[in-house]
């Protein structure tokens, strides 16, 4: 299973970035072999619009099964849902803590966005 976690840094001990579309980095962790890769999301950090949709497409292209983040807007959530990626919002602490919380069932799958759209 591949789990994506929004992050402020490039390591598992980095703080979770509460934003999805404008997160500095997205760490993609392979839960089967405990390896991870870092997606540099800088292209979307200052995007005029569409950051969430672009980040969602990048995550889906990597074959991610689950996204752990703080907040996910409606357009990004819809894009992830269409790609078969489940979302668990309200992740916090470090990336490793978010992964541990997910493994222990403390983070549950969302049934919708938990942030307002930034653009109409």
Phi and psi restraints in degrees (value plus and minus 20) as a CYANA .aco file:
   2 UNK   PHI    -123.4   -83.4
   2 UNK   PSI     109.7   149.7
   3 UNK   PHI    -141.4  -101.4
   3 UNK   PSI     106.7   146.7
   4 UNK   PHI    -117.7   -77.7
   4 UNK   PSI     117.6   157.6
   5 UNK   PHI    -150.7  -110.7
   5 UNK   PSI     107.5   147.5
   6 UNK   PHI     -90.7   -50.7
   6 UNK   PSI     119.0   159.0
   7 UNK   PHI    -163.8  -123.8
   7 UNK   PSI     130.3   170.3
   8 UNK   PHI    -107.9   -67.9
   8 UNK   PSI     -27.9    12.1
   9 UNK   PHI    -163.6  -123.6
   9 UNK   PSI    -191.9  -151.9
  10 UNK   PHI    -123.0   -83.0
  10 UNK   PSI      -8.9    31.1
  11 UNK   PHI    -148.2  -108.2
  11 UNK   PSI     142.3   182.3
  12 UNK   PHI     -85.8   -45.8
  12 UNK   PSI     -41.6    -1.6
  13 UNK   PHI    -112.3   -72.3
  13 UNK   PSI     -10.9    29.1
  14 UNK   PHI     -95.8   -55.8
  14 UNK   PSI     130.9   170.9
  15 UNK   PHI     -86.5   -46.5
  15 UNK   PSI     124.9   164.9
  16 UNK   PHI     -84.5   -44.5
  16 UNK   PSI     114.0   154.0
  17 UNK   PHI    -105.4   -65.4
  17 UNK   PSI     102.1   142.1
  18 UNK   PHI     -87.1   -47.1
  18 UNK   PSI     -39.1     0.9
  19 UNK   PHI    -109.5   -69.5
  19 UNK   PSI     122.3   162.3
  20 UNK   PHI    -108.7   -68.7
  20 UNK   PSI     -86.7   -46.7
  21 UNK   PHI     -80.7   -40.7
  21 UNK   PSI     -51.6   -11.6
  22 UNK   PHI    -130.9   -90.9
  22 UNK   PSI       1.3    41.3
  23 UNK   PHI     -83.6   -43.6
  23 UNK   PSI     125.4   165.4
  24 UNK   PHI     -83.0   -43.0
  24 UNK   PSI     -64.4   -24.4
  25 UNK   PHI    -159.6  -119.6
  25 UNK   PSI     139.4   179.4
  26 UNK   PHI    -148.9  -108.9
  26 UNK   PSI      98.4   138.4
  27 UNK   PHI    -112.2   -72.2
  27 UNK   PSI     109.5   149.5
  28 UNK   PHI    -128.5   -88.5
  28 UNK   PSI      92.2   132.2
  29 UNK   PHI    -125.4   -85.4
  29 UNK   PSI     107.4   147.4
  30 UNK   PHI    -108.7   -68.7
  30 UNK   PSI      86.8   126.8
  31 UNK   PHI     -88.4   -48.4
  31 UNK   PSI     -38.5     1.5
  32 UNK   PHI     -95.9   -55.9
  32 UNK   PSI     -55.1   -15.1
  33 UNK   PHI    -145.5  -105.5
  33 UNK   PSI      -9.8    30.2
  34 UNK   PHI      36.9    76.9
  34 UNK   PSI      11.7    51.7
  35 UNK   PHI    -122.7   -82.7
  35 UNK   PSI     141.5   181.5
  36 UNK   PHI    -168.3  -128.3
  36 UNK   PSI     137.7   177.7
  37 UNK   PHI    -146.1  -106.1
  37 UNK   PSI     136.3   176.3
  38 UNK   PHI    -129.4   -89.4
  38 UNK   PSI     104.7   144.7
  39 UNK   PHI    -117.2   -77.2
  39 UNK   PSI     100.8   140.8
  40 UNK   PHI     -99.8   -59.8
  40 UNK   PSI      96.2   136.2
  41 UNK   PHI    -120.7   -80.7
  41 UNK   PSI      -1.3    38.7
  42 UNK   PHI     -80.6   -40.6
  42 UNK   PSI     -47.3    -7.3
  43 UNK   PHI     -81.7   -41.7
  43 UNK   PSI     -52.3   -12.3
  44 UNK   PHI    -113.0   -73.0
  44 UNK   PSI     -36.8     3.2
  45 UNK   PHI     -76.8   -36.8
  45 UNK   PSI     -62.7   -22.7
  46 UNK   PHI    -130.0   -90.0
  46 UNK   PSI      -1.0    39.0
  47 UNK   PHI     -82.4   -42.4
  47 UNK   PSI     122.0   162.0
  48 UNK   PHI     -84.0   -44.0
  48 UNK   PSI     -64.4   -24.4
  49 UNK   PHI    -178.6  -138.6
  49 UNK   PSI     144.8   184.8
  50 UNK   PHI      63.4   103.4
  50 UNK   PSI      -8.7    31.3
  51 UNK   PHI     -80.8   -40.8
  51 UNK   PSI     -63.4   -23.4
  52 UNK   PHI     -85.2   -45.2
  52 UNK   PSI     -61.5   -21.5
  53 UNK   PHI     -85.8   -45.8
  53 UNK   PSI     -62.7   -22.7
  54 UNK   PHI     -85.7   -45.7
  54 UNK   PSI     -62.4   -22.4
  55 UNK   PHI     -84.2   -44.2
  55 UNK   PSI     -59.3   -19.3
  56 UNK   PHI     -82.7   -42.7
  56 UNK   PSI     -61.6   -21.6
  57 UNK   PHI     -84.3   -44.3
  57 UNK   PSI     -60.8   -20.8
  58 UNK   PHI     -82.7   -42.7
  58 UNK   PSI     -63.0   -23.0
  59 UNK   PHI     -84.3   -44.3
  59 UNK   PSI     -65.9   -25.9
  60 UNK   PHI     -82.7   -42.7
  60 UNK   PSI     -59.4   -19.4
  61 UNK   PHI     -82.3   -42.3
  61 UNK   PSI     -44.6    -4.6
  62 UNK   PHI    -106.8   -66.8
  62 UNK   PSI     -17.6    22.4
  63 UNK   PHI      54.5    94.5
  63 UNK   PSI       8.6    48.6
  64 UNK   PHI     -92.1   -52.1
  64 UNK   PSI     121.7   161.7
  65 UNK   PHI    -115.8   -75.8
  65 UNK   PSI     -55.1   -15.1
  66 UNK   PHI    -160.1  -120.1
  66 UNK   PSI     121.4   161.4
  67 UNK   PHI    -133.0   -93.0
  67 UNK   PSI     110.3   150.3
  68 UNK   PHI    -130.3   -90.3
  68 UNK   PSI     104.0   144.0
  69 UNK   PHI    -174.7  -134.7
  69 UNK   PSI     155.0   195.0
  70 UNK   PHI    -103.3   -63.3
  70 UNK   PSI     -75.8   -35.8
  71 UNK   PHI    -154.7  -114.7
  71 UNK   PSI     118.9   158.9
  72 UNK   PHI    -152.6  -112.6
  72 UNK   PSI     103.0   143.0
  73 UNK   PHI     -96.1   -56.1
  73 UNK   PSI     149.1   189.1
  74 UNK   PHI     -83.8   -43.8
  74 UNK   PSI     -59.6   -19.6
  75 UNK   PHI     -91.1   -51.1
  75 UNK   PSI     -61.5   -21.5
  76 UNK   PHI     -85.4   -45.4
  76 UNK   PSI     -62.6   -22.6
  77 UNK   PHI     -80.2   -40.2
  77 UNK   PSI     -64.8   -24.8
  78 UNK   PHI     -81.9   -41.9
  78 UNK   PSI     -61.9   -21.9
  79 UNK   PHI     -85.0   -45.0
  79 UNK   PSI     -64.2   -24.2
  80 UNK   PHI     -83.9   -43.9
  80 UNK   PSI     -65.1   -25.1
  81 UNK   PHI     -80.2   -40.2
  81 UNK   PSI     -62.5   -22.5
  82 UNK   PHI     -83.3   -43.3
  82 UNK   PSI     -50.0   -10.0
  83 UNK   PHI    -107.4   -67.4
  83 UNK   PSI     -20.4    19.6
  84 UNK   PHI      62.2   102.2
  84 UNK   PSI      -2.6    37.4
  85 UNK   PHI    -115.0   -75.0
  85 UNK   PSI     103.7   143.7
  86 UNK   PHI    -103.6   -63.6
  86 UNK   PSI     129.9   169.9
  87 UNK   PHI    -140.7  -100.7
  87 UNK   PSI     112.6   152.6
  88 UNK   PHI    -138.6   -98.6
  88 UNK   PSI      90.1   130.1
  89 UNK   PHI    -105.8   -65.8
  89 UNK   PSI     158.3   198.3
  90 UNK   PHI      47.5    87.5
  90 UNK   PSI       3.4    43.4
  91 UNK   PHI     -93.2   -53.2
  91 UNK   PSI     126.3   166.3
  92 UNK   PHI    -173.3  -133.3
  92 UNK   PSI    -197.5  -157.5
  93 UNK   PHI      56.7    96.7
  93 UNK   PSI    -162.6  -122.6
  94 UNK   PHI    -110.9   -70.9
  94 UNK   PSI     148.4   188.4
  95 UNK   PHI     -78.8   -38.8
  95 UNK   PSI     -64.3   -24.3
  96 UNK   PHI     -81.4   -41.4
  96 UNK   PSI     -60.8   -20.8
  97 UNK   PHI     -83.5   -43.5
  97 UNK   PSI     -62.1   -22.1
  98 UNK   PHI     -81.2   -41.2
  98 UNK   PSI     -61.3   -21.3
  99 UNK   PHI     -84.4   -44.4
  99 UNK   PSI     -63.3   -23.3
 100 UNK   PHI     -83.8   -43.8
 100 UNK   PSI     -61.7   -21.7
 101 UNK   PHI     -82.6   -42.6
 101 UNK   PSI     -59.3   -19.3
 102 UNK   PHI     -85.2   -45.2
 102 UNK   PSI     -66.9   -26.9
 103 UNK   PHI     -80.0   -40.0
 103 UNK   PSI     -56.0   -16.0
 104 UNK   PHI    -107.7   -67.7
 104 UNK   PSI     -19.3    20.7
 105 UNK   PHI      66.6   106.6
 105 UNK   PSI     -11.8    28.2
 106 UNK   PHI     -95.0   -55.0
 106 UNK   PSI     -43.6    -3.6
 107 UNK   PHI    -125.2   -85.2
 107 UNK   PSI     107.9   147.9
 108 UNK   PHI    -132.0   -92.0
 108 UNK   PSI     137.1   177.1
 109 UNK   PHI     -88.0   -48.0
 109 UNK   PSI     116.6   156.6
 110 UNK   PHI    -102.7   -62.7
 110 UNK   PSI     131.7   171.7
 111 UNK   PHI    -126.4   -86.4
 111 UNK   PSI     -11.9    28.1
 112 UNK   PHI    -197.0  -157.0
 112 UNK   PSI     155.8   195.8
 113 UNK   PHI     -85.7   -45.7
 113 UNK   PSI     132.5   172.5
 114 UNK   PHI    -142.5  -102.5
 114 UNK   PSI      -1.0    39.0
 115 UNK   PHI    -158.8  -118.8
 115 UNK   PSI     130.0   170.0
 116 UNK   PHI     -94.3   -54.3
 116 UNK   PSI     135.5   175.5
 117 UNK   PHI     -89.3   -49.3
 117 UNK   PSI     124.5   164.5
 118 UNK   PHI    -110.5   -70.5
 118 UNK   PSI     -38.9     1.1
 119 UNK   PHI    -154.1  -114.1
 119 UNK   PSI     127.7   167.7
